Amino acid sequence: MEKREFLRLLRKRNKSELDQIEEAKLLRIMDQLQHRELDWEMETREETEIKYRIKSAIDKHLNSRNSIGNFKWKKLKWAASLLFFLALAFLGYQVQDTDPGLEWEERTTNERQKATITLPDGSIAYLNTNTTLRFPKRFINGKREVELLGEAFFQVVKKNGASFGVNSQGIKTVVLGTAFNVRAHQDSAVRVAVQSGKVAVFHQDSDIKEPGLELLPRQMATANPDVESFIVEEMDSDSFLDWKAKSISFDMEPFDEVIQRLASIYNYKVELVGKGMDQCQIKATYANGNLFAVLYGLKNLAEFEVENTGERALKITYKKCKI
């Protein structure tokens, strides 16, 4: 990425003109600068410009301090601090965590568990089965980031413009305040679905010049860590979020479609064999606990055998309908 693009974003940030995609991009640049992943040499003109912008911002806020309310003053101080912080990063200083004792927590569910986690900022994460979520015990310096392996639905609270990021299988999802779902199981494509608000999706290791992708409500992006492009499609949010519901209902759905839907909900690979299963119509409601509990209930309506063929892989042999 060219330095002038960073300067352009910095100027827009100082004027509060950044959109959500640009805000996420700027935060990502900041992360890479902090971790020394960018090696820029700065020209005298660029150094002078940044120093001038810092001084101008501080002078402006100091001069106006006595003429504005306390709430607005806090917001201006925050903006000036962010500008100063970004400038320091650009100048190449290693920004250290103000809390060297930062502790992380980890929550893991097995194939029969789900969980609801309240994060330090008040946001809520709903974990599906076979999911691991890592997060700091407290968010500091306005940085809210978590790591996900598996599937989770996030309800993010808005916090003074601070973004919220989910890192999952090489894909980063950034929001300010919204409700969205991330499915990121190991060795599988990452799927990000938006229920409300907007999210920005990036490849974590891609060039910063990549504009990223903005998703709107009822849109879903599918991404592979080794492929730069995203596949975007409209989604049936109710269907995609079946796993989060307390119960699963089937209203005269063919047996084969029932099994395919269950495989999607619980992230199983299912090989389905047998004849006539499309003629077996299932009408039932089951508690949304785990796949095997639902399959056990289905045995009252259809005769079939279940064989474990690998990790999260089953072979279901359909025999006949009982109804």
C-alpha positions in Angstrom: 0.0 0.0 0.0 1.3 3.5 -0.8 2.0 5.8 2.1 -0.2 8.5 0.5 -3.2 6.2 0.8 -2.5 5.9 4.5 -2.2 9.7 4.8 -5.5 10.1 2.9 -7.3 7.9 5.4 -5.6 9.7 8.3 -6.9 13.1 7.0 -10.4 11.7 6.5 -10.3 10.2 10.0 -9.4 13.6 11.5 -12.4 15.1 9.7 -14.7 12.3 10.8 -15.4 11.5 7.1 -14.4 7.8 7.1 -17.0 5.2 6.1 -17.1 1.8 7.8 -14.9 0.1 5.2 -12.2 2.8 5.4 -12.4 2.8 9.2 -11.7 -1.0 9.2 -8.9 -0.6 6.7 -7.3 2.1 8.8 -7.5 -0.2 11.9 -5.9 -3.0 9.9 -3.0 -0.7 8.8 -2.5 0.2 12.4 -2.3 -3.5 13.4 0.3 -4.2 10.7 2.4 -1.1 11.7 2.3 -2.2 15.3 3.6 -5.7 14.4 6.2 -4.3 12.1 4.6 -6.0 9.1 5.1 -2.8 7.0 8.4 -1.2 6.4 7.9 2.3 5.1 10.6 5.0 4.9 9.2 8.4 5.4 10.0 11.4 3.3 10.7 14.8 5.0 7.5 16.2 3.5 5.4 13.4 4.9 7.0 13.6 8.4 6.4 17.4 8.4 2.8 16.9 7.4 2.0 14.4 10.2 3.7 16.5 12.8 1.8 19.6 11.6 -1.5 17.7 11.7 -0.8 16.5 15.2 0.0 20.1 16.4 -3.0 21.6 14.6 -5.4 19.1 16.1 -4.1 19.6 19.6 -4.0 23.4 19.4 -7.5 23.4 18.0 -8.9 21.3 20.8 -7.0 23.2 23.5 -8.3 26.5 22.2 -11.9 25.3 22.1 -11.8 23.5 25.4 -13.4 26.3 27.3 -16.2 26.8 24.8 -17.6 23.3 24.5 -19.4 20.9 26.8 -17.7 18.1 28.7 -19.2 15.4 26.5 -18.0 17.0 23.3 -14.6 17.6 24.8 -14.2 14.0 25.6 -15.0 13.1 22.0 -12.4 15.6 20.7 -9.8 14.3 23.1 -10.5 10.8 21.8 -10.1 11.9 18.2 -6.9 13.7 19.0 -5.5 10.7 20.8 -6.4 8.4 17.9 -4.6 10.8 15.5 -1.6 10.9 17.7 -1.6 7.1 18.1 -1.7 6.5 14.4 1.0 9.0 13.7 3.3 7.3 16.2 2.7 4.0 14.5 3.5 5.6 11.2 6.7 7.0 12.5 7.7 3.4 13.3 7.5 3.3 17.1 6.6 0.0 18.7 3.3 0.6 20.4 3.1 -1.4 23.6 0.1 -2.7 25.3 -0.5 -0.6 28.4 -1.4 -3.7 30.3 1.4 -6.3 29.9 -0.6 -8.7 32.0 -3.4 -9.0 29.5 -5.2 -12.3 30.0 -7.2 -14.3 27.5 -10.1 -16.5 28.1 -11.2 -19.5 26.0 -14.7 -21.1 25.8 -15.2 -24.4 24.0 -18.3 -26.4 23.2 -18.4 -30.0 22.3 -20.7 -31.8 19.8 -23.6 -31.8 22.4 -23.1 -28.3 23.8 -24.0 -24.7 22.9 -23.1 -21.6 25.0 -24.0 -18.0 25.4 -21.0 -15.8 26.3 -21.1 -12.1 27.5 -18.0 -10.4 26.3 -16.2 -7.7 28.4 -17.8 -4.9 26.4 -21.3 -6.3 26.9 -21.5 -7.8 23.4 -23.0 -11.3 23.3 -21.6 -14.3 21.5 -23.8 -17.4 20.9 -21.6 -20.5 20.3 -22.7 -23.4 18.2 -21.5 -27.0 18.9 -17.9 -27.8 18.4 -16.8 -24.2 18.6 -13.9 -22.4 20.4 -13.9 -18.6 21.1 -10.9 -16.8 22.5 -11.2 -13.2 23.9 -9.4 -10.9 26.4 -10.7 -10.7 29.9 -11.1 -7.0 29.2 -10.7 -4.9 26.1 -8.2 -2.1 26.3 -7.2 0.9 24.2 -10.5 0.7 22.4 -9.5 -2.6 20.7 -12.1 -5.3 20.6 -11.0 -8.4 18.9 -11.8 -12.1 19.4 -10.7 -15.3 17.7 -13.1 -17.9 16.5 -12.9 -21.5 15.4 -16.3 -23.0 14.7 -19.6 -21.0 14.5 -20.9 -18.2 16.5 -23.6 -15.5 16.3 -22.5 -12.0 17.6 -24.7 -9.2 18.9 -22.2 -6.3 19.1 -22.9 -3.2 21.2 -21.7 0.1 19.8 -18.9 1.6 21.9 -17.9 5.2 21.1 -16.9 4.3 17.5 -14.7 1.4 18.5 -14.8 -1.4 16.0 -15.3 -5.1 16.9 -13.2 -7.7 15.0 -13.5 -11.5 14.6 -10.5 -13.3 13.4 -11.4 -16.7 11.9 -9.4 -19.0 9.6 -7.5 -16.1 7.9 -10.6 -14.0 7.5 -11.3 -10.8 9.5 -14.8 -9.4 10.0 -15.0 -5.9 11.4 -18.1 -4.1 12.6 -19.1 -1.2 14.8 -22.4 -2.5 16.2 -24.5 -5.1 14.5 -25.8 -8.7 14.6 -24.0 -11.3 12.4 -23.0 -14.9 12.1 -19.6 -16.4 11.4 -19.1 -20.0 10.4 -15.4 -20.9 10.3 -14.7 -24.5 10.9 -11.2 -25.9 10.3 -10.5 -26.8 6.6 -13.8 -25.3 5.5 -14.8 -22.1 3.8 -15.6 -19.2 6.1 -19.1 -17.9 5.8 -20.1 -14.5 7.2 -23.9 -13.7 7.3 -25.4 -10.4 8.4 -28.7 -10.2 10.2 -28.7 -6.4 10.9 -26.3 -3.5 10.4 -23.2 -3.7 8.2 -19.9 -5.6 8.3 -16.6 -5.4 6.5 -14.8 -8.6 5.6 -11.1 -8.9 4.7 -8.5 -11.5 4.1 -6.1 -11.0 7.1 -2.9 -11.6 5.1 -3.9 -9.7 1.9 -2.4 -6.4 0.7 -3.9 -3.5 2.5 -4.9 -1.9 -0.8 -7.6 -4.5 -1.1 -10.9 -2.6 -0.5 -12.5 -5.4 1.4 -16.1 -6.3 1.2 -19.1 -4.6 2.8 -22.1 -6.8 3.6 -25.6 -5.6 4.2 -28.5 -7.3 6.1 -29.5 -10.7 4.6 -26.3 -11.0 2.7 -23.7 -13.7 3.1 -20.1 -13.9 2.0 -18.2 -17.1 1.5 -14.4 -16.9 1.6 -11.5 -19.3 1.3 -8.3 -18.2 3.0 -6.2 -19.1 -0.1 -8.6 -17.4 -2.6 -8.7 -13.6 -2.7 -12.2 -13.1 -4.0 -15.5 -13.5 -2.0 -18.7 -15.1 -3.1 -21.7 -12.9 -2.1 -25.3 -14.1 -2.1 -28.6 -13.2 -0.6 -29.5 -15.5 2.2 -32.5 -16.8 4.1 -31.4 -15.7 7.5 -33.9 -17.9 9.2 -32.6 -21.0 7.6 -28.9 -20.1 8.0 -29.5 -19.4 11.7 -31.5 -22.6 12.4 -28.7 -23.7 14.8 -29.4 -20.8 17.1 -33.1 -21.5 17.5 -34.4 -23.5 20.5 -36.2 -26.0 18.2 -36.1 -27.3 14.6 -39.3 -27.8 12.7 -40.0 -29.7 9.5 -43.3 -29.2 7.7 -43.8 -32.0 5.3 -40.2 -31.9 4.0 -38.8 -35.0 2.2 -36.4 -37.1 4.3 -33.4 -36.3 2.1 -33.9 -32.6 2.5 -34.4 -33.0 6.2 -31.0 -34.7 6.5 -29.3 -32.1 4.3 -30.7 -29.4 6.5 -29.5 -31.1 9.7 -26.0 -31.6 8.1 -25.8 -27.8 7.5 -27.1 -26.9 11.0 -24.6 -29.1 12.8 -21.8 -28.9 10.3 -21.6 -32.6 9.4 -20.7 -34.2 6.1 -23.4 -36.7 5.4 -23.4 -39.4 2.7 -27.0 -40.3 2.1 -27.9 -43.5 0.3 -31.2 -45.3 -0.4 -34.2 -45.1 -2.7 -37.7 -43.5 -2.2 -36.6 -41.1 0.6 -38.0 -38.1 -1.4 -41.5 -39.7 -0.9 -41.2 -39.8 2.9 -42.6 -36.5 4.1 -41.5 -35.4 7.6 -43.6 -33.2 9.8 -42.1 -32.8 13.3 -40.5 -30.5 15.8 -37.4 -31.3 17.8 -35.4 -29.6 20.5 -32.3 -28.1 19.0 -29.8 -29.9 21.2 -27.5 -32.0 19.0 -27.6 -33.9 15.7 -27.9 -37.4 17.3 -30.8 -36.4 19.5 -32.7 -35.3 16.4 -31.8 -38.4 14.4 -33.0 -40.5 17.3 -36.4 -38.8 17.1 -36.5 -39.2 13.4 -36.3 -43.0 13.8 -39.9 -42.9 14.9 -40.9 -41.6 11.4 -38.4 -43.4 9.1 -36.2 -46.5 9.2 -32.5 -45.8 8.6 -29.0 -46.7 9.7 -26.3 -44.3 10.8 -22.6 -45.1 10.4 -19.7 -42.9 11.6 -17.2 -42.6 8.7 -14.8 -40.0 10.1 -14.5 -36.8 12.1 -17.9 -35.1 11.7 -18.8 -37.4 8.8 -21.7 -39.8 8.7 -23.2 -42.3 6.2 -27.0 -42.6 6.5 -28.7 -45.5 4.7 -32.4 -45.0 4.2 -34.6 -48.0 4.2 -38.3 -47.1 4.4 -40.9 -44.6 5.7 -42.9 -45.5 8.8 -45.7 -43.0 8.2 
